């Protein structure tokens, strides 16, 4: 029975990733098809997933505490990245950005929903909001400095508002914190709203994992710096997970769903959007290979987290 439950969680993830990888190998669709899938995720389904997660979330001091702790953890990881980056010269420019923040949007929500169900994704959203705000502020500002740019607060806000996923999150936070989400769920239209959201967002996890599988790429010539980078990230995230969970559960009661959310968050690769906000030049292959290797590590760790979720 236990083995069956593990297979039920892991098999869909591995199958979706394998489908994406085979689609690339068999040339079932090219870059245009991949861009179309990303557009569906980025502009429609993921913004709705984020909106619903924050719209239906409970807002209290616990949310604020989690936000502050995760935000600070991301800051510690970024600072550590600058300290250890000489270890991967000459690819050190973007190493700090590969050691902090997490690809929650394109991977985290999908994996978490597989384990605990899409109806509980607001718990993961509570963990995600701290790193998302860090990513759109300090992370993005420091990333753009690699090009010699000096973004203002206005530039950072404008960049964030251009992203449908960020808009969905912010709108969900606004309406949810005002109590509108709670009112909707207690009203006669609750079933209509729930059915609508469920129908539109249902394919999100599968499509995301297909995209992840399609983009997996490992370059042999870069394996040494990539292994060092991925190893540093795993070690750093292990330490941060231990410290964050110890701090949180010293202040608030232990919650297994929160623990699972933390475990998934700290197992995720760095954000996939690094090349979108900086001129990566010759470091592009190093970044993409590091992200691919980190993604493979995430899938392996996901299997262990799936076992924990059933214990």
N, C-alpha and C positions, 0 to 999 in steps of 0.2 A: 504493500500500500504506500509506504514512504517513498520507495523508488518510483512508483507510478506518478506520484505527485511531483517529484523532481523532474521527471521526463516531461510532464505536462507543462511545466514552466520553461524548461530549457529548450525543448524541441522547436517550438514556434520561433524563438529568437534565432537559433542556429539555422533553421530552414529559411527564414526571411533573408538573413545575411548571405546565405549560400545562393539564394535566387539572384540577389543583386550581383554577386561575384560572377555567377554563370552568365548573367545578362551581358556583362562586359566582355567576358571571354568569348561568348558565342555571337557577339555583336548584334544582340536582339534589339538594342536601341543605342543611339550614340549620345553625344553631349547635349543635343537638343532635347532628347527624351529625358535625360537626367535633369536638365534645367527645368523642364516642365514639372517633373515630380517635386523638385525643390520649391518651385513656385506654388504648387498646391499646398505643400506643407507650410512654407513660410508665410504665405499670404492668406490662407483660409483655415486649414485645420488646426495648426499649432496655435495661432492667435485665439481661436475659440477654446482650445484646451486650456490655455493660460487664463483666459477670461473667466471660464467656468470655475477653474481651481481657486482663483482669488475672489470671485463673486460669491462663492459658497463657503469660503473659509471663515473661521471664527477669529475675531480680532480681540486680542487681550495682551496683557503684559508678557505672556509667554512668547507671542509672535515677535514683540519688540526685542526680547532677550535673544532669541534665535537669530534675528536679523543682525544685531550688534556682534554677536560671537562669530557668525560666519563671515561677516564683512571684515572683521579683524583677522580672521584666519587667512583670508585671501591676501590681505596686506602682508602678513608674515611670510607667506609663500612667495610673494613677489620680491620682497626684500632678500629672502634667502636665495632666490634665483640670481640676483645680481652678485651675491657673494660667491656662489659656486660656478658662475659661468666660465671662468678661465679653464675649467676642466674639459670643456668641449670646443676650445679654439680649433679652427677659425670660425666655427659656427655659433659663436657665443652671443651675437647680437640679439637673437630672439629667444635664447634659452630661458630668461626669466618669465617670458610669456607662455612658455610650454610647461612651466612648473606651477602655475596658478590658474585659478578659475576653472570652470567645468562646462562641458558641452551638455548642459541639461536639456536645452530645447530640442536638439536633434537626436538625443539618445537617452538622457536621464528619465524623462517622463515616460518614454516607451517602456523602458526596463522596469520602472517602478510599478506601472499599471499592470504589467504581466504578473508581478508578485502579489500585489495587494488589491488589484482591481481598479478600474478607471474611476470608480465612485469615491475612492479614497485619495485621489491624486492631490487634493488640497494640502495634505500633509507634506508631500514633497515640495509643493509650491511654497510652503512656509519656510522650508530650508533654502529653496532656490532664490528667494527674493534678495537675500543679503549678497549672494555672489553676483546676481544679475546687476544690482545697483553698483557694486564694485567694478564689474566689467564695463559698464557704460560710463563710468566716471574716471577713477584713477587708472585702471587698466588701459582703457582706450586712450587717455591722455598720454600715458607713458609710451604706449605703442606708437602713437603718431610722432612722438619726439625722436624716434629712430630715423624718421625722414627729415628731421630738422624743423618740423612743424611745431607751432606752439598754440594748440587749440584753447579757445576760451571756454568758459562755462556755457556760454550761449551756443557755441559750436557743438559741445558735447550733448546738450539738451536737444538741439536740432537733429543730430545724428540718431539719437535714441527715438525721437518721435517719428522718424522716417521708417522705422521698423514696425511692421504690423504686429509682430509678436510682442514687442515692448508696449505698443498701444493697447493690445488686448490685456496685458498684465496690468497696466496703469488704470485702465477703465474698470477692470475687475476689482482692483484694490479700492478705487474711489467708491464704486457702488456698494461693494461688500462692506466697507468700513462704515458706510452710512446706514447699514442695516437693510438695504433694499433686497439683497440676496436672501437674507433670512425671511423677509416678508414674502418673496416670490415662492420660496420652497414651502411656506405654510399656507399658501393661497390655493384656490381651486385650479389655477393654471400650472401648478407644480408639475403634474404628470406630462403636460404638453411641453413645457420647457425642458424637462429631463429627457423626454423621448427625442425631441429635436436635437439637442446637444449630443446625445448618444449616437444618433444616426449620422450626423455630419462628421463627428470626430472619430468614429469607430475605426476607419482605415489608417489613422495617423501612425500608430506604433509600427504597423507592418510596412508602410511606405518608407518611414524613417529608416528602418533596419535594412530595407532593400537598397536605399541610397548609401548607407554605411558600407554594405557589402560591395557595392559597385565601386566605391572609391578606395577600397583597400589596395595599398600599393607598398611594396617593400623593395628598396634599392640596396643591393648588396654592398656597394662601395661606401655606403653611409652607415653601415651597421654599427661600427664602433662608437661614433658620437651619438647615434640614436640609442644604442643600448645604455650608454652612460646617462643620457637625458631621461629615458624612461625609468631607469633604475633610481635616479635621483627623485623623480616625481613620485614613484611608488613609496620610497622611503619617507619622503616629506609628508605625503598624504596619510601614511600610516601613523606617523607621529601626531599630525594635526587631528586626525579622527579620534585618536586616543584622548588627546587633551580636550577637544571640543565636547565629546560625549561625556567625559568625566566632569567637566565644568557644568554642562547643562543639567545632567541628572543628579548633580549635587544640589541644584537650585529647584528643579522641577521633578515631579515623580517620573520614574522610568516608564517609557512608552515604547513598545516594541516597533510600532509602525514608524515612529520618529527615528529609532535606531536604524531600521532598515533604510530609511530615506538618507540618513547620514552615511551609511555604508555605501550605498549606491553613488551618492554625490562624490564622495572622496575616491571612488574607484574609476570615475569618468576621465576621459582624456581632456586635454585643454580645448578651449573653443576652436571650432573649425573655421572661424571667420578671420583669423590672423592675416591671411593674404588680402582680405578685402579692405583692411584699414591701414596697411603699410606696404611700402615697396620692398618686397622680400628679396628681389634680385636673385643672386646665385644661391641664396639660402632656401629657396622655394622647395627644392627636393628634400632637403634636411627636415624642413617643417612638415611636409606632407608625409614623409616616411615615419617621423616621430609620432605624428597623430595616428597613423595606421597601426603602428606597433602598440601604442597606448590603447587603441580601440580593441585590439586582440586581447590585451591584458584585461581590459574591462569585461570582456565576454567570459574569460576564465574566472575572474573574481565573481562575476554574476552567478556562476554555478555554485560557488561556495556560499554566497549570500542567499541563494534559493534554498540551500540545505538549512541554513540558519532560520529562515523564515518559517520553516515547517517544524522546527524543534519546539 
